[in-house]
């Protein structure tokens, strides 16, 4: 996987995990309406995407066409998870604290 695609994917996954693991800090220091509660399946998906990213970076696909497709679609999938998990779900379907 090209470095740009890997860094793009890693950035979005790291942001998901940062928001998910700072919920206690948010609850302590932010107003109640501003706290972002990330669902468990989003965190698990982010860890799974991170493991897949590590695997794809260390062991690249042998087929050149597959490498190009992964370089295009993997960062887009990570961004989609970021948008759904951090923006759409907490905004329109908030969890009860």
N, C-alpha and C positions, 0 to 999 in steps of 0.2 A: 504494500500500500504506500502511495506517495506520502511524503512528510506533510504536505499541506492538508491532505485528507485526514491523516491521523491526528494532526494538531486540531483541526476543526472539530472532529469527533470527540477528542479528549476534552476540549474546552466546554462543549455542551454537557458532556457527562459529568465533568467536575463541578459545573454550576448546579446541576440537579442534586448531586450528593452534598454540596456545600449547603444548599438551602434545606435539604432534608435533615442534615445532622446539626443544624443550628436552631432547631425549633425551640429548645429550652431557652436559649439566649433570646430569641425573638419574644417568647412569652414573658420573660422577665423584664425586658427593656422597651418593648414596643406596645402601642395601644392594641387592645384586643382585636380590632377590626383589621389590623395590618399584618397579623401573623399568618404565614403561609404554611398550611398543613399539607405535606406531601403524602400521598397514599403509599401503602407498603408495596403494592405491585409496581409502582413507578420506580421506587428505590431498587427493588429486585431486578427490574428490567435494565436499569442503569448499570448495575453490577454485572449483569449478563452481557450487556453490550460492551462494557469495559474489558471483560474477559475475552470476548470475541475480537475486540480491537487488538488486544495484546497478542492473541493467536495469529491474527491476520498480518500483524506487523512483523512478528518473528518468523512465521512460516507463510510466505506469500504463495498465492495460487500459482499453479504451474501454467495454466492456460492464460495467454495474454488477454483474450477477450473477457474472461472472468475477472482478471485483475482490474481492467478498465471499468467494468460494471460495478465492482465492489468500491472502487475509488470514487465513483459517482454517487452510488446509492447509500453507502454506509453513513457518510456524514449527514445526508438528508434524513435518514431514519433517526439518527441521534438528535437532530434539530426538531424533528416531529415529536419525539418523546419529550424533549424540553418544552415545546409549546403546549403540548397536551397536559403534561404532568405539572408544570409550574405556572402556566398562564390560564388555560381553559378550565381545567377541573377545579382549582381553588377559587377561580372567579365566579364561575357559573354553578358549580356543585360543591359548595364548601362543606367540610367535615364539621361535625359538632364537637367542640373541644371537651 
